[in-house]
Amino acid sequence: MSAMFRSFANVNYRIWFAGALVSNIGGWMQSTAQDWVVLTELTNNDAAAMGATMALQFGPPLVLVSLTGWVADRFDRRRILLVTQSLLLLLAVAVGVLLLIDVMTLPMMFCFAAGFGVVNAFDAPARQAFVSDVVSTGDTSNAVALNSASFNMARMIGPAVGGLLIVAIGSGWVFIANAATFLAMLVALLVMRRSQLAPRLKNRSRGGLAAGFRYVWARSDLRVVFVTVFLIGAFGMNFPIFASTMALEFGAGADGYGVLSSILAIGSLTGALLAARRDRARVRVVVLAAGGFGVFAFVSASMPTYAAYAVTLMFTGFTIVTLLTTANGYVQTTTDPALRGRVLALYMAVIMGSTPVGAPIAGWVADAFGPRTAIMLGGTAGLVACAIGVTWMLTSGRLHRDESRRFLMTIDETRPIDVVDPVEFSDEAAATTPIRTAKKD
């Protein structure tokens, strides 16, 4: 099996990937329907209301981060996911029914958005850290990249299908359809071979979130990654606002908005697959991708037609997913396993929690100055993040001349955590070692 797909050699990962793909398609269908309902059915093209909805949905990971990271480290992640996926299914059914009987209101949608946010606050860090339970240490970065590919394959299919279904059968049925797709993830979690899941270190100390925060703060490379992800998450990742308001500016409807989201995902999928080919995640890729996103955001904001804008979205999607996939893989593979759940909870809080900061601002800017100005605001955040990363590389002492090539500069990257192979222990020690290792080349 090629290096790009090496995680598929693990049967549990194949099951997980299939279930996640189906569930993610439904999730993108629902996301498209929710955005369109708020923008056109519950308000009169009010982008600020959409920003408020996004803030309520993505705010809980920030508020609850001290609890969610501890839960992901302390309890069985598979059982956590069985609970959270079941709750998300029930919430989707409730929203769908209320839309079908025509009693949904904007305040009610705000409440449901907050409900989705609370459940996802527990689901996201457990789901991210669960990857390290499914595959060996050496394959974690590859598995993270393939997860991103699955997510973006769904992003190609889900919004377009969601937009067409809104037109054909109504937004309420889209929520019901998404509820059905959660069954795929629940089945996958139930049929996994539990004996092949990696035992993991459980940190039962009372350090809680503070321990994770101190760990991140002590590493300048992680601080750069977290600041970059925050700036991009707050001001650059408001694609529902950007794409929906640009679709309206170009005179397109719900189907046109769904197509824009799917086109964005073409570039996103490409970025995820290329990330899967890399042997490991590197900070320099995160920094360069932030700069590339900033440039392409400004280009897309200047496009005069729907088709031209759609083409630029492929490049925007490529850079943003390259950044996020690499950042996620870097955090997972270079973090102390005993603190991984808490560090990932912080990471997810930065990504999802930055939205309440940026989404209302982006919505207000789109209403007051137009969607193109809002997109340029996101591009500026990308360029600022790139500048911070370049400054760190120049001042951290890690940048130096390559030993083998006179005119080439190189940067010392933090290496992924190495796990000593049990064969180097005694037989007694090896029999009790609860750590799975990657196969040596």
Secondary structure, 3 states (H helix, E strand, C coil): CCHHHHHHHCHHHHHHHHHHHHHHHHHHHHHHHHHHHHHHHCCCCCHHHHHHHHHHHHCHHHHCHHHHHHHHHHCCHHHHHHHHHHHHHHHHHHHHHHHHCCCCCHHHHHHHHHHHHHHHHHHHHHHHHHHHHHCCHHHHHHHHHHHHHHHHHHHHHHHHHHHHHHHHHCHHHHHHHHHHHHHHHHHHHHHCCHHHCCCCCCCCCCCHHHHHHHHHHCCHHHHHHHHHHHHHHHHHCCHHHHHHHHHHHCCCCHHHHHHHHHHHHHHHHHHHHHHHHCCCCCHHHHHHHHHHHHHHHHHHHCCCCHHHHHHHHHHHHHHHHHHHHHHHHHHHHCCCHHHHHHHHHHHHHHHHHCHHHHHHHHHHHHHHHCHHHHHHHHHHHHHHHHHHHHHHHHHCCCEEECCCCCCCEEECCCCCCCCCCHHHCCHHHHHHCCCCCCCCC
